Amino acid sequence: MYQRILVPLDGSTLSEAVLPHAEKLARALNVEIVLLHVDVSPAPTFDPHESPLEPQPEEVKIMHADEKHYLKTMCSKLESEGLRATYLLRDGMVADTILETAEIEQADLIAMSTHGRTGMLRLLLGSVAEQVVHRSKIPVVLIRPIGE
């Protein structure tokens, strides 16, 4: 039934709080964990005098390299614990990209942490977890870390 669990990570300890839960599920169900980091790059500006094939600014390249290293490290840790794991680095709007990736990768479950914001903070910042839960076609497991 289940073959792949998608786990979005943003590099924070908060997002990583879901990993012990995802690991237990993956071990019990003998499924693969797919780690996903969504890079929210600023929207490119159009300058008719620049070629669209211009290389990315150096800062963006460094940021992508850091994110890739982070995902590789997390993936290696899971593999060293006997789990099957892969990673993906994508650009885009976070909730949209999580949902698109889940569909493309044929994930059976999305497991992610939530900040658990309420009131004005939730209104101002929105909730990626809420968007994913409401729009997902597959089950979503949300973990609210202790102390949040």
C-alpha positions as protocol buffer text, in pm:
chain_id: "A"
residue {
  index: 1
  type: MET
  ca { x: 0 y: 0 z: 0 }
}
residue {
  index: 2
  type: TYR
  ca { x: 259 y: 256 z: 109 }
}
residue {
  index: 3
  type: GLN
  ca { x: 588 y: 281 z: -77 }
}
residue {
  index: 4
  type: ARG
  ca { x: 711 y: 639 z: -35 }
}
residue {
  index: 5
  type: ILE
  ca { x: 690 y: 904 z: 238 }
}
residue {
  index: 6
  type: LEU
  ca { x: 763 y: 1264 z: 140 }
}
residue {
  index: 7
  type: VAL
  ca { x: 926 y: 1466 z: 419 }
}
residue {
  index: 8
  type: PRO
  ca { x: 965 y: 1842 z: 355 }
}
residue {
  index: 9
  type: LEU
  ca { x: 1258 y: 1997 z: 545 }
}
residue {
  index: 10
  type: ASP
  ca { x: 1361 y: 2360 z: 561 }
}
residue {
  index: 11
  type: GLY
  ca { x: 1690 y: 2314 z: 747 }
}
residue {
  index: 12
  type: SER
  ca { x: 1547 y: 2402 z: 1088 }
}
residue {
  index: 13
  type: THR
  ca { x: 1535 y: 2177 z: 1393 }
}
residue {
  index: 14
  type: LEU
  ca { x: 1161 y: 2239 z: 1394 }
}
residue {
  index: 15
  type: SER
  ca { x: 1116 y: 2079 z: 1051 }
}
residue {
  index: 16
  type: GLU
  ca { x: 1345 y: 1791 z: 1153 }
}
residue {
  index: 17
  type: ALA
  ca { x: 1118 y: 1706 z: 1449 }
}
residue {
  index: 18
  type: VAL
  ca { x: 911 y: 1494 z: 1211 }
}
residue {
  index: 19
  type: LEU
  ca { x: 1205 y: 1268 z: 1123 }
}
residue {
  index: 20
  type: PRO
  ca { x: 1179 y: 1025 z: 1419 }
}
residue {
  index: 21
  type: HIS
  ca { x: 812 y: 972 z: 1333 }
}
residue {
  index: 22
  type: ALA
  ca { x: 880 y: 931 z: 961 }
}
residue {
  index: 23
  type: GLU
  ca { x: 1164 y: 689 z: 1040 }
}
residue {
  index: 24
  type: LYS
  ca { x: 936 y: 471 z: 1255 }
}
residue {
  index: 25
  type: LEU
  ca { x: 673 y: 464 z: 982 }
}
residue {
  index: 26
  type: ALA
  ca { x: 929 y: 389 z: 712 }
}
residue {
  index: 27
  type: ARG
  ca { x: 1081 y: 108 z: 917 }
}
residue {
  index: 28
  type: ALA
  ca { x: 742 y: -45 z: 1006 }
}
residue {
  index: 29
  type: LEU
  ca { x: 608 y: -23 z: 651 }
}
residue {
  index: 30
  type: ASN
  ca { x: 943 y: -90 z: 476 }
}
residue {
  index: 31
  type: VAL
  ca { x: 908 y: 221 z: 260 }
}
residue {
  index: 32
  type: GLU
  ca { x: 1140 y: 487 z: 120 }
}
residue {
  index: 33
  type: ILE
  ca { x: 1172 y: 835 z: 267 }
}
residue {
  index: 34
  type: VAL
  ca { x: 1203 y: 1120 z: 17 }
}
residue {
  index: 35
  type: LEU
  ca { x: 1345 y: 1434 z: 175 }
}
residue {
  index: 36
  type: LEU
  ca { x: 1244 y: 1759 z: 5 }
}
residue {
  index: 37
  type: HIS
  ca { x: 1377 y: 2110 z: 45 }
}
residue {
  index: 38
  type: VAL
  ca { x: 1192 y: 2388 z: -134 }
}
residue {
  index: 39
  type: ASP
  ca { x: 1404 y: 2691 z: -211 }
}
residue {
  index: 40
  type: VAL
  ca { x: 1197 y: 3006 z: -212 }
}
residue {
  index: 41
  type: SER
  ca { x: 1405 y: 3208 z: -453 }
}
residue {
  index: 42
  type: PRO
  ca { x: 1297 y: 3562 z: -529 }
}
residue {
  index: 43
  type: ALA
  ca { x: 1104 y: 3586 z: -851 }
}
residue {
  index: 44
  type: PRO
  ca { x: 1334 y: 3677 z: -1135 }
}
residue {
  index: 45
  type: THR
  ca { x: 1298 y: 4025 z: -1274 }
}
residue {
  index: 46
  type: PHE
  ca { x: 1280 y: 4069 z: -1646 }
}
residue {
  index: 47
  type: ASP
  ca { x: 1544 y: 4289 z: -1799 }
}
residue {
  index: 48
  type: PRO
  ca { x: 1520 y: 4301 z: -2181 }
}
residue {
  index: 49
  type: HIS
  ca { x: 1893 y: 4384 z: -2198 }
}
residue {
  index: 50
  type: GLU
  ca { x: 1999 y: 4064 z: -2019 }
}
residue {
  index: 51
  type: SER
  ca { x: 2001 y: 3719 z: -2169 }
}
residue {
  index: 52
  type: PRO
  ca { x: 1771 y: 3469 z: -1997 }
}
residue {
  index: 53
  type: LEU
  ca { x: 2063 y: 3227 z: -2012 }
}
residue {
  index: 54
  type: GLU
  ca { x: 2280 y: 3438 z: -1782 }
}
residue {
  index: 55
  type: PRO
  ca { x: 2431 y: 3233 z: -1497 }
}
residue {
  index: 56
  type: GLN
  ca { x: 2271 y: 3261 z: -1155 }
}
residue {
  index: 57
  type: PRO
  ca { x: 2421 y: 3507 z: -907 }
}
residue {
  index: 58
  type: GLU
  ca { x: 2699 y: 3354 z: -698 }
}
residue {
  index: 59
  type: GLU
  ca { x: 2496 y: 3384 z: -377 }
}
residue {
  index: 60
  type: VAL
  ca { x: 2220 y: 3164 z: -520 }
}
residue {
  index: 61
  type: LYS
  ca { x: 2474 y: 2902 z: -628 }
}
residue {
  index: 62
  type: ILE
  ca { x: 2623 y: 2896 z: -278 }
}
residue {
  index: 63
  type: MET
  ca { x: 2280 y: 2872 z: -119 }
}
residue {
  index: 64
  type: HIS
  ca { x: 2187 y: 2578 z: -343 }
}
residue {
  index: 65
  type: ALA
  ca { x: 2516 y: 2405 z: -262 }
}
residue {
  index: 66
  type: ASP
  ca { x: 2451 y: 2447 z: 113 }
}
residue {
  index: 67
  type: GLU
  ca { x: 2096 y: 2313 z: 79 }
}
residue {
  index: 68
  type: LYS
  ca { x: 2215 y: 2016 z: -126 }
}
residue {
  index: 69
  type: HIS
  ca { x: 2484 y: 1939 z: 132 }
}
residue {
  index: 70
  type: TYR
  ca { x: 2223 y: 1956 z: 410 }
}
residue {
  index: 71
  type: LEU
  ca { x: 1990 y: 1715 z: 228 }
}
residue {
  index: 72
  type: LYS
  ca { x: 2275 y: 1476 z: 143 }
}
residue {
  index: 73
  type: THR
  ca { x: 2379 y: 1472 z: 508 }
}
residue {
  index: 74
  type: MET
  ca { x: 2026 y: 1404 z: 630 }
}
residue {
  index: 75
  type: CYS
  ca { x: 1980 y: 1134 z: 366 }
}
residue {
  index: 76
  type: SER
  ca { x: 2310 y: 967 z: 459 }
}
residue {
  index: 77
  type: LYS
  ca { x: 2207 y: 965 z: 824 }
}
residue {
  index: 78
  type: LEU
  ca { x: 1883 y: 784 z: 739 }
}
residue {
  index: 79
  type: GLU
  ca { x: 2066 y: 536 z: 515 }
}
residue {
  index: 80
  type: SER
  ca { x: 2321 y: 465 z: 790 }
}
residue {
  index: 81
  type: GLU
  ca { x: 2024 y: 366 z: 1008 }
}
residue {
  index: 82
  type: GLY
  ca { x: 1917 y: 110 z: 749 }
}
residue {
  index: 83
  type: LEU
  ca { x: 1644 y: 311 z: 578 }
}
residue {
  index: 84
  type: ARG
  ca { x: 1598 y: 375 z: 209 }
}
residue {
  index: 85
  type: ALA
  ca { x: 1619 y: 749 z: 148 }
}
residue {
  index: 86
  type: THR
  ca { x: 1657 y: 996 z: -135 }
}
residue {
  index: 87
  type: TYR
  ca { x: 1644 y: 1373 z: -153 }
}
residue {
  index: 88
  type: LEU
  ca { x: 1517 y: 1644 z: -383 }
}
residue {
  index: 89
  type: LEU
  ca { x: 1587 y: 2015 z: -403 }
}
residue {
  index: 90
  type: ARG
  ca { x: 1317 y: 2221 z: -574 }
}
residue {
  index: 91
  type: ASP
  ca { x: 1238 y: 2588 z: -630 }
}
residue {
  index: 92
  type: GLY
  ca { x: 895 y: 2743 z: -599 }
}
residue {
  index: 93
  type: MET
  ca { x: 612 y: 2830 z: -368 }
}
residue {
  index: 94
  type: VAL
  ca { x: 647 y: 2595 z: -71 }
}
residue {
  index: 95
  type: ALA
  ca { x: 299 y: 2439 z: -41 }
}
residue {
  index: 96
  type: ASP
  ca { x: 253 y: 2416 z: -419 }
}
residue {
  index: 97
  type: THR
  ca { x: 594 y: 2253 z: -464 }
}
residue {
  index: 98
  type: ILE
  ca { x: 535 y: 2002 z: -182 }
}
residue {
  index: 99
  type: LEU
  ca { x: 207 y: 1896 z: -341 }
}
residue {
  index: 100
  type: GLU
  ca { x: 351 y: 1883 z: -695 }
}
residue {
  index: 101
  type: THR
  ca { x: 648 y: 1680 z: -576 }
}
residue {
  index: 102
  type: ALA
  ca { x: 423 y: 1439 z: -388 }
}
residue {
  index: 103
  type: GLU
  ca { x: 234 y: 1376 z: -709 }
}
residue {
  index: 104
  type: ILE
  ca { x: 540 y: 1348 z: -934 }
}
residue {
  index: 105
  type: GLU
  ca { x: 724 y: 1118 z: -692 }
}
residue {
  index: 106
  type: GLN
  ca { x: 407 y: 915 z: -632 }
}
residue {
  index: 107
  type: ALA
  ca { x: 432 y: 964 z: -256 }
}
residue {
  index: 108
  type: ASP
  ca { x: 174 y: 780 z: -50 }
}
residue {
  index: 109
  type: LEU
  ca { x: 208 y: 1003 z: 255 }
}
residue {
  index: 110
  type: ILE
  ca { x: 343 y: 1348 z: 343 }
}
residue {
  index: 111
  type: ALA
  ca { x: 496 y: 1382 z: 690 }
}
residue {
  index: 112
  type: MET
  ca { x: 586 y: 1730 z: 809 }
}
residue {
  index: 113
  type: SER
  ca { x: 624 y: 1949 z: 1114 }
}
residue {
  index: 114
  type: THR
  ca { x: 404 y: 2245 z: 1190 }
}
residue {
  index: 115
  type: HIS
  ca { x: 477 y: 2561 z: 1385 }
}
residue {
  index: 116
  type: GLY
  ca { x: 131 y: 2549 z: 1534 }
}
residue {
  index: 117
  type: ARG
  ca { x: 81 y: 2923 z: 1492 }
}
residue {
  index: 118
  type: THR
  ca { x: -255 y: 3070 z: 1583 }
}
residue {
  index: 119
  type: GLY
  ca { x: -421 y: 3408 z: 1572 }
}
residue {
  index: 120
  type: MET
  ca { x: -246 y: 3703 z: 1415 }
}
residue {
  index: 121
  type: LEU
  ca { x: 81 y: 3520 z: 1340 }
}
residue {
  index: 122
  type: ARG
  ca { x: -109 y: 3259 z: 1140 }
}
residue {
  index: 123
  type: LEU
  ca { x: -305 y: 3529 z: 961 }
}
residue {
  index: 124
  type: LEU
  ca { x: 11 y: 3723 z: 871 }
}
residue {
  index: 125
  type: LEU
  ca { x: 244 y: 3434 z: 792 }
}
residue {
  index: 126
  type: GLY
  ca { x: -4 y: 3178 z: 668 }
}
residue {
  index: 127
  type: SER
  ca { x: 44 y: 2810 z: 720 }
}
residue {
  index: 128
  type: VAL
  ca { x: 220 y: 2588 z: 472 }
}
residue {
  index: 129
  type: ALA
  ca { x: 101 y: 2285 z: 669 }
}
residue {
  index: 130
  type: GLU
  ca { x: -260 y: 2401 z: 651 }
}
residue {
  index: 131
  type: GLN
  ca { x: -238 y: 2454 z: 275 }
}
residue {
  index: 132
  type: VAL
  ca { x: -86 y: 2110 z: 227 }
}
residue {
  index: 133
  type: VAL
  ca { x: -349 y: 1939 z: 446 }
}
residue {
  index: 134
  type: HIS
  ca { x: -641 y: 2110 z: 271 }
}
residue {
  index: 135
  type: ARG
  ca { x: -516 y: 2052 z: -82 }
}
residue {
  index: 136
  type: SER
  ca { x: -341 y: 1715 z: -58 }
}
residue {
  index: 137
  type: LYS
  ca { x: -486 y: 1414 z: -235 }
}
residue {
  index: 138
  type: ILE
  ca { x: -288 y: 1181 z: -6 }
}
residue {
  index: 139
  type: PRO
  ca { x: -273 y: 1149 z: 373 }
}
residue {
  index: 140
  type: VAL
  ca { x: -69 y: 1408 z: 563 }
}
residue {
  index: 141
  type: VAL
  ca { x: 85 y: 1349 z: 905 }
}
residue {
  index: 142
  type: LEU
  ca { x: 156 y: 1669 z: 1100 }
}
residue {
  index: 143
  type: ILE
  ca { x: 387 y: 1676 z: 1398 }
}
residue {
  index: 144
  type: ARG
  ca { x: 391 y: 1971 z: 1632 }
}
residue {
  index: 145
  type: PRO
  ca { x: 727 y: 1966 z: 1811 }
}
residue {
  index: 146
  type: ILE
  ca { x: 731 y: 1969 z: 2189 }
}
residue {
  index: 147
  type: GLY
  ca { x: 778 y: 2321 z: 2322 }
}
residue {
  index: 148
  type: GLU
  ca { x: 606 y: 2488 z: 2030 }
}
